Amino acid sequence: MSAHRKGESDLLYRDGRWFLIATCDLPDPRIKNPDAFLGVDLGIVNIATTSDGARHSGKALNAVRHRHRELRRRLQAKRTKSAKRLLKQRRRKEARFAANTNHVIAKQIVTEAERTGQGIALEDLQGIRDRVRLRKPQRVTLHSWSFHQLGAFVGYKAARAGIAVIHVDPAFASQQCSSCGHVDRNNRLDQACFSCTSCGFAEHADVNAARNIAARGQTGWAVSHAA
């Protein structure tokens, strides 16, 4: 990495720890033309679900974030200098927690795509906060979790490995049957269950949505790279 280092390095002390921040300029790898795509569906119960069936559960993570919110609420109510200092430290700790979690998930997704020779199809998250209708507790989680950061981590890790990434419109992906293409809101029985009212195909709802995203990625890539 030292051969690619550019500019100055910064030494930063924060919360009792030292950090060395160095910017490296790496050559762009050649992006391989994929034969298929690994679709990634993002959500609350499962932070990320891939079209090959892997689910990255958000249950334990959401419990941790709930405890952080409760602690933050109590600190905000105190309004003392020490509480404000602890609140600032807590925000940094939460940011590190989210970044580390997103790094782990992104690495696993990219590793699987690389192992299987696939590209990666991600949801276009533009306007997700306006598009999704959720109950208030879920809205808090949706608005606070760093989905865009997760997408960015997948993007740069994939680019470094020469893996193609495409963003697709996820509209109705959770209501569309990945087997026959039939779209019906009644296909989605609940958060986890999908059963097509047309052909009877049944699958975990998030896996079904991820497969639709994968198919849209395949189509989008073929159109954008047509000779």
C-alpha positions, 0 to 999 in steps of 0.5 A: 500500500505504501507504493500507492500512498499520496498526500499527507497522513493525519494522526488523530486522537479520539476517545482514548485511541489513536488513529492514523488516516492515510489516503491511498490512490489505487489503480482501477481494476478491470471490471469483469463482465458478469454472466449473472447477478447477486441481488441484495434486498435491504430491510429492517428485520433482515438488514440485507438478504441476497438472492442465493438465500443468505440473510443478514439478520438485524434482530440483535443489531436492532436490540443494541440500537434500541438500548443506545436510543434509551441511553441517549434519551436519558442523557439528553434529559439530564442537560448537564455538561457531563451528560452532553460529553457522554452523549457525544461519545455515545454518538461516535460509538454508535457510528463506529458500530454501524460502520463496522456492521456494514463493513462485515455485511458488505465484505460477505456480499462481495466475497460471495459474488466473487466466489460465484463470478456474479455481479451485484445488483443493489436497490436504488435507495433514492427517496427510500424514506418517502417511498416506504410506509412503516410503523413509527418504531420501524421508521426510527430504525429505517431513518437511522440505519446507514443503508447508503453507507452499506451500499457505498461499502459494497460499491468500493469493495466490489470495485476493488475486486473487479466486480460489476455493481448496478443499482435498480429500481426496487419498486414492487420487488416485494410483491412480484413473484420471482418465478412467474412475474405476477405482481399482487400485494396479496402475494406478500402474506407477512414480513417473512412469507411470500406465496404467489396468488397466480402460480403458487410459488412460495419463498421467504419474502426477502429472498424472493425480493432479492431474486427480483432485484437480481433479475432487474440487475441482469436486464439493466446491465444487458441494456446498458452494455449492449453492443 
